[in-house]
Each structure stands twice: as structure tokens, then as C-alpha cells.
């Protein structure tokens, strides 16, 4: 199995779990047979290009967002970007400063302390 095949399987599973739907429910939502998504995530088959686009649409992601391994939450990131686009530059910079101050997962640091440090008095 190629790395792309493995990524496809894992990405569908991750996005499906974020959406909180079962493989069976997703298969039905897409109008496919009961085991359709399971066949893909188990590596038994690959979706056609048309079906891949349907899967992307189901998750509300573009194909580029689907394949972006560094973006585990493409729908939320796009929503945030859409919101930020409407803000004035100084507020956008405040968001950037704040984001840089929020600790990565696993670090022992409170979010409220990060926010307090990032925002001007």
C-alpha cells in the first residue's frame, strides 16, 4: 500500500470521526452500499475520482484541504480564515500574536495565562 493510500484511509477516518458519523451512516449519506466507506478505510478499494469529490463535499473540504496533512481541522480553519478576512489589519495581527502565544498540546501552561500575556493592558 502506498503512503497516499494510507493517508487517504486515515484522513477519511479522522474527518468522519470529527463529524461524529459511523462508516455505515456516511455510506448511506453518500448513497452508497452499507460497506462502502469500510471498504475504502480498510484498504480493499479506492474511491473513483467522482466519489472522492463527493467525499470531500461530504466533509465540506476542498481536495487540497483533504490532502493537506498539516491541517487536521480543514473545515474549522477555513471558517476561521473567512472570519479573519473581514477584520482590520491590526485585529488580524492581534490574532496572530495570540496564536503564537498559545502553547502547543502537551505543554503545561494555561490558556488564560497565554491570552493575558498576548493582549495589551
DARA-V782842 format. One record per backbone hydrogen bond with DSSP energy under -1.0 kcal/mol. NH is the residue of the N-H (numbers start at 0). CO is the residue of the C=O. E is the energy in kcal/mol with one decimal. If there is no record, write none. Layout:
BEGIN
nh/co/e
NH/CO/E
NH/CO/E
END
This chain:
BEGIN
nh/co/e
5/1/-2.2
6/2/-2.5
7/3/-2.6
8/4/-2.2
9/5/-2.5
10/6/-3.1
11/7/-2.3
12/8/-1.9
13/9/-2.7
14/10/-2.8
15/11/-2.4
16/12/-2.4
17/13/-2.1
18/14/-1.8
20/15/-1.8
25/21/-2.6
26/22/-2.6
27/23/-2.4
28/24/-3.1
29/25/-2.0
30/27/-1.7
31/26/-3.0
35/32/-1.7
38/34/-2.6
39/35/-1.4
40/36/-3.0
41/37/-1.9
42/39/-1.3
43/38/-1.6
44/38/-1.7
51/47/-2.6
52/48/-2.2
53/49/-1.8
54/50/-2.4
55/51/-2.5
56/52/-2.5
57/53/-2.4
58/54/-1.8
59/56/-1.2
60/55/-2.5
65/61/-2.4
66/62/-2.0
68/66/-1.2
70/67/-1.7
76/72/-2.5
77/73/-2.3
78/74/-2.0
79/75/-2.6
80/76/-2.6
81/77/-2.5
82/78/-2.0
83/79/-2.7
84/80/-2.0
85/82/-1.1
86/83/-1.9
91/87/-2.0
92/88/-2.4
93/89/-1.4
94/90/-2.1
95/91/-2.2
96/92/-2.7
97/93/-2.6
98/94/-2.8
99/95/-2.1
100/96/-1.1
101/97/-1.2
106/103/-1.7
108/106/-1.2
113/109/-1.7
114/110/-2.6
115/111/-2.4
116/112/-2.2
117/113/-1.9
118/114/-2.0
END
